Amino acid sequence: MSTVLFFLIPIGLLATAAILGAGLYSLAKGGAFAKENSNKLMRLRVAAQAITIAVMLVFLIVIGKGAGS
């Protein structure tokens, strides 16, 4: 279980960074794409961050319980 969580953390971090990069590019470019997608990208980034943080917390709980044994 902890191995799966260990590999999900970098995937979540990369996904968050990619979404952030797309959002920054969208804002820098401006135009119709930015108007239509800026808010959607921001919400998607926040969701990706929340999921990644939740996976990190579960990972810490799992390895913390394993250390006591």
Backbone as JSON Lines, residues from 0, in Angstrom:
{"i":0,"aa":"M","n":[0.83,-1.2,0.0],"ca":[0.0,0.0,0.0],"c":[0.87,1.26,0.0]}
{"i":1,"aa":"S","n":[1.9,1.27,0.86],"ca":[2.73,2.46,0.93],"c":[3.54,2.67,-0.34]}
{"i":2,"aa":"T","n":[3.86,1.58,-1.04],"ca":[4.61,1.7,-2.3],"c":[3.76,2.4,-3.36]}
{"i":3,"aa":"V","n":[2.48,2.03,-3.42],"ca":[1.58,2.67,-4.39],"c":[1.45,4.16,-4.07]}
{"i":4,"aa":"L","n":[1.24,4.46,-2.8],"ca":[1.12,5.87,-2.4],"c":[2.4,6.63,-2.69]}
{"i":5,"aa":"F","n":[3.55,5.97,-2.46],"ca":[4.84,6.6,-2.7],"c":[4.98,7.03,-4.16]}
{"i":6,"aa":"F","n":[4.45,6.23,-5.09],"ca":[4.55,6.57,-6.51],"c":[3.45,7.53,-6.96]}
{"i":7,"aa":"L","n":[2.35,7.58,-6.21],"ca":[1.28,8.52,-6.57],"c":[1.65,9.97,-6.22]}
{"i":8,"aa":"I","n":[2.5,10.16,-5.23],"ca":[2.86,11.51,-4.81],"c":[3.57,12.28,-5.92]}
{"i":9,"aa":"P","n":[4.63,11.75,-6.53],"ca":[5.27,12.51,-7.62],"c":[4.35,12.72,-8.83]}
{"i":10,"aa":"I","n":[3.48,11.74,-9.08],"ca":[2.53,11.9,-10.18],"c":[1.6,13.07,-9.91]}
{"i":11,"aa":"G","n":[1.12,13.16,-8.67],"ca":[0.27,14.28,-8.29],"c":[0.99,15.62,-8.35]}
{"i":12,"aa":"L","n":[2.25,15.61,-7.93],"ca":[3.05,16.84,-7.99],"c":[3.27,17.29,-9.43]}
{"i":13,"aa":"L","n":[3.56,16.34,-10.3],"ca":[3.76,16.68,-11.72],"c":[2.47,17.16,-12.36]}
{"i":14,"aa":"A","n":[1.36,16.52,-12.01],"ca":[0.07,16.95,-12.56],"c":[-0.25,18.37,-12.11]}
{"i":15,"aa":"T","n":[-0.03,18.65,-10.83],"ca":[-0.27,20.0,-10.31],"c":[0.61,21.02,-11.01]}
{"i":16,"aa":"A","n":[1.88,20.69,-11.18],"ca":[2.81,21.61,-11.84],"c":[2.43,21.83,-13.31]}
{"i":17,"aa":"A","n":[1.99,20.77,-13.97],"ca":[1.58,20.9,-15.38],"c":[0.35,21.79,-15.51]}
{"i":18,"aa":"I","n":[-0.6,21.6,-14.62],"ca":[-1.81,22.43,-14.67],"c":[-1.47,23.88,-14.35]}
{"i":19,"aa":"L","n":[-0.59,24.08,-13.37],"ca":[-0.16,25.43,-13.04],"c":[0.54,26.08,-14.23]}
{"i":20,"aa":"G","n":[1.41,25.32,-14.89],"ca":[2.1,25.84,-16.07],"c":[1.14,26.21,-17.19]}
{"i":21,"aa":"A","n":[0.15,25.37,-17.4],"ca":[-0.85,25.66,-18.44],"c":[-1.64,26.92,-18.08]}
{"i":22,"aa":"G","n":[-1.96,27.06,-16.81],"ca":[-2.69,28.26,-16.37],"c":[-1.86,29.52,-16.52]}
{"i":23,"aa":"L","n":[-0.6,29.45,-16.16],"ca":[0.28,30.62,-16.31],"c":[0.47,30.97,-17.78]}
{"i":24,"aa":"Y","n":[0.64,29.96,-18.62],"ca":[0.77,30.21,-20.05],"c":[-0.5,30.85,-20.6]}
{"i":25,"aa":"S","n":[-1.63,30.34,-20.15],"ca":[-2.91,30.89,-20.59],"c":[-3.05,32.35,-20.22]}
{"i":26,"aa":"L","n":[-2.69,32.68,-18.98],"ca":[-2.79,34.07,-18.54],"c":[-1.81,34.98,-19.27]}
{"i":27,"aa":"A","n":[-0.6,34.46,-19.52],"ca":[0.41,35.26,-20.22],"c":[0.01,35.51,-21.68]}
{"i":28,"aa":"K","n":[-0.58,34.49,-22.29],"ca":[-0.99,34.61,-23.69],"c":[-2.21,35.51,-23.84]}
{"i":29,"aa":"G","n":[-3.15,35.37,-22.89],"ca":[-4.36,36.18,-22.95],"c":[-5.3,35.71,-24.05]}
{"i":30,"aa":"G","n":[-6.22,36.55,-24.4],"ca":[-7.13,36.24,-25.5],"c":[-8.32,35.4,-25.07]}
{"i":31,"aa":"A","n":[-8.95,34.82,-26.06],"ca":[-10.19,34.06,-25.84],"c":[-9.95,32.8,-25.02]}
{"i":32,"aa":"F","n":[-8.83,32.13,-25.26],"ca":[-8.55,30.91,-24.49],"c":[-8.44,31.21,-23.01]}
{"i":33,"aa":"A","n":[-7.77,32.3,-22.66],"ca":[-7.62,32.66,-21.25],"c":[-8.97,33.0,-20.63]}
{"i":34,"aa":"K","n":[-9.81,33.71,-21.37],"ca":[-11.13,34.07,-20.85],"c":[-11.98,32.83,-20.58]}
{"i":35,"aa":"E","n":[-11.88,31.86,-21.46],"ca":[-12.71,30.68,-21.34],"c":[-12.18,29.66,-20.33]}
{"i":36,"aa":"N","n":[-10.87,29.59,-20.14],"ca":[-10.29,28.48,-19.39],"c":[-9.53,28.84,-18.13]}
{"i":37,"aa":"S","n":[-9.31,30.11,-17.83],"ca":[-8.52,30.48,-16.66],"c":[-9.13,29.96,-15.37]}
{"i":38,"aa":"N","n":[-10.41,30.17,-15.19],"ca":[-11.08,29.75,-13.97],"c":[-11.11,28.23,-13.86]}
{"i":39,"aa":"K","n":[-11.34,27.56,-14.99],"ca":[-11.38,26.09,-15.0],"c":[-10.02,25.51,-14.62]}
{"i":40,"aa":"L","n":[-8.95,26.1,-15.17],"ca":[-7.6,25.63,-14.85],"c":[-7.27,25.88,-13.38]}
{"i":41,"aa":"M","n":[-7.71,27.01,-12.83],"ca":[-7.44,27.3,-11.43],"c":[-8.15,26.27,-10.54]}
{"i":42,"aa":"R","n":[-9.4,25.97,-10.85],"ca":[-10.13,24.98,-10.06],"c":[-9.5,23.59,-10.19]}
{"i":43,"aa":"L","n":[-9.07,23.24,-11.37],"ca":[-8.43,21.96,-11.59],"c":[-7.12,21.86,-10.81]}
{"i":44,"aa":"R","n":[-6.36,22.95,-10.78],"ca":[-5.1,22.96,-10.03],"c":[-5.36,22.8,-8.54]}
{"i":45,"aa":"V","n":[-6.35,23.5,-8.02],"ca":[-6.67,23.4,-6.6],"c":[-7.1,21.97,-6.27]}
{"i":46,"aa":"A","n":[-7.89,21.36,-7.14],"ca":[-8.31,19.97,-6.92],"c":[-7.12,19.02,-6.95]}
{"i":47,"aa":"A","n":[-6.22,19.22,-7.9],"ca":[-5.03,18.37,-7.98],"c":[-4.16,18.54,-6.74]}
{"i":48,"aa":"Q","n":[-4.02,19.77,-6.26],"ca":[-3.26,20.01,-5.03],"c":[-3.91,19.31,-3.84]}
{"i":49,"aa":"A","n":[-5.22,19.42,-3.72],"ca":[-5.92,18.81,-2.6],"c":[-5.76,17.29,-2.62]}
{"i":50,"aa":"I","n":[-5.88,16.69,-3.79],"ca":[-5.72,15.24,-3.89],"c":[-4.29,14.83,-3.55]}
{"i":51,"aa":"T","n":[-3.32,15.58,-4.03],"ca":[-1.92,15.27,-3.74],"c":[-1.62,15.39,-2.26]}
{"i":52,"aa":"I","n":[-2.13,16.42,-1.61],"ca":[-1.92,16.59,-0.18],"c":[-2.6,15.46,0.6]}
{"i":53,"aa":"A","n":[-3.79,15.07,0.17],"ca":[-4.49,13.96,0.82],"c":[-3.69,12.66,0.7]}
{"i":54,"aa":"V","n":[-3.13,12.41,-0.48],"ca":[-2.31,11.21,-0.68],"c":[-1.07,11.28,0.2]}
{"i":55,"aa":"M","n":[-0.46,12.45,0.33],"ca":[0.7,12.61,1.2],"c":[0.35,12.31,2.66]}
{"i":56,"aa":"L","n":[-0.78,12.81,3.11],"ca":[-1.19,12.58,4.49],"c":[-1.47,11.1,4.74]}
{"i":57,"aa":"V","n":[-2.15,10.44,3.79],"ca":[-2.41,9.01,3.94],"c":[-1.1,8.24,3.96]}
{"i":58,"aa":"F","n":[-0.16,8.62,3.12],"ca":[1.16,7.98,3.09],"c":[1.84,8.13,4.44]}
{"i":59,"aa":"L","n":[1.83,9.32,5.01],"ca":[2.46,9.53,6.31],"c":[1.78,8.72,7.4]}
{"i":60,"aa":"I","n":[0.48,8.6,7.34],"ca":[-0.24,7.79,8.32],"c":[0.15,6.31,8.18]}
{"i":61,"aa":"V","n":[0.2,5.84,6.95],"ca":[0.54,4.43,6.7],"c":[1.95,4.11,7.17]}
{"i":62,"aa":"I","n":[2.91,4.95,6.82],"ca":[4.29,4.64,7.24],"c":[4.48,4.89,8.74]}
{"i":63,"aa":"G","n":[3.68,5.78,9.31],"ca":[3.75,6.0,10.76],"c":[3.26,4.79,11.54]}
{"i":64,"aa":"K","n":[2.23,4.14,11.06],"ca":[1.72,2.94,11.72],"c":[2.68,1.77,11.55]}
{"i":65,"aa":"G","n":[3.39,1.76,10.45],"ca":[4.36,0.68,10.21],"c":[5.61,0.82,11.07]}
{"i":66,"aa":"A","n":[5.94,2.04,11.47],"ca":[7.14,2.28,12.28],"c":[6.97,1.8,13.71]}
{"i":67,"aa":"G","n":[5.71,1.78,14.18],"ca":[5.46,1.36,15.55],"c":[5.51,-0.14,15.75]}
{"i":68,"aa":"S","n":[5.46,-0.89,14.68],"ca":[5.42,-2.36,14.79],"c":[6.8,-2.94,14.96]}
